[in-house]
Amino acid sequence: MTPNLLILGGTTEATALAQRAAEAGLHGTVSFAGRVERPRRQPLPQRIGGFGGVAGLVDYLRAHKITHLVDATHPFAAQMSRNAVYAAQEAGIPMVALTRPAWTAQPGDRWTHVPDIAGAVRALNRPATRVLLAVGRMHLAEFAPNPQHFYLLRLVDPPQEPPPFDEYHVIVDRGPFTAEADRALMQAHDIRLVVSKNAGGSGASAKLAAARALDLPVLMIDRPALPARHELATPQEVLDWIAHAGTDLGV
């Protein structure tokens, strides 16, 4: 049977996998949640929007005769990742996560870990400072309880409504970024604290290298807990897994 993939996308890794799959002659679809206004064009057909929970995803998998499910969403897309695990189990198809290894502190880093966004909000209940807030557009409103800070916001898309802060500056840009440019950016805005999700990968790690070089503290938001699942780190590993799915590796 010719593989028919469903790739839950939204990351550079998902795009790279779609490219490799298309080059290998595989069929499939890349699905986006629709949170980014201008998703990167894909070499495979794409769909935008949710599925309607686990039941809706199971219906989609069955209706479209999906043979392999690949969760290549952002490491913080926890609900979608949970749904993928349970839907694949119910539909009886192999599923794997293509995910970036988490960042780990390097010598010279000044990290404080918090378990989630709420923990980061609590940690910012402190005297006013100047913050690079790298959490994405969807979470800005959650930081409203701490309007005393200046917030530097770098977003893929402009905010749909003004952020709930008295002082802020928005930069609309898409990575990958460089440590040199991020260092200059932080210096230009006199940043004193970096708040970041532990997204992993290389495309967004420049701010951490810049913070290290400037001896700035980082408030690191740990990844959410997820059900047990098989995880791979590169598109080639996923293609190899697809070739053997149905063996112990793919179950």
Secondary structure, DSSP 4 states (H G I P E B T S, - for coil): ---EEEEE--SHHHHHHHHHHHHTT-EEEEEE-S-SSSPPP-SS-EEES---HHHHHHHHHHHTT--EEEE-S-TT-HHHHHHHHHHHHHHT--EEEE-PPPP---TT-EEEEESSHHHHHHHT-SS--EEEEES-GGGGGGGTT-TTSEEEEEESS--SS--S-SEEEEEE--S---HHHHHHHHHHTT--EEEEE---SSTTTHHHHHHHHHT-EEEEEPPPP-----EESSHHHHHHHHHHTTSGGG-
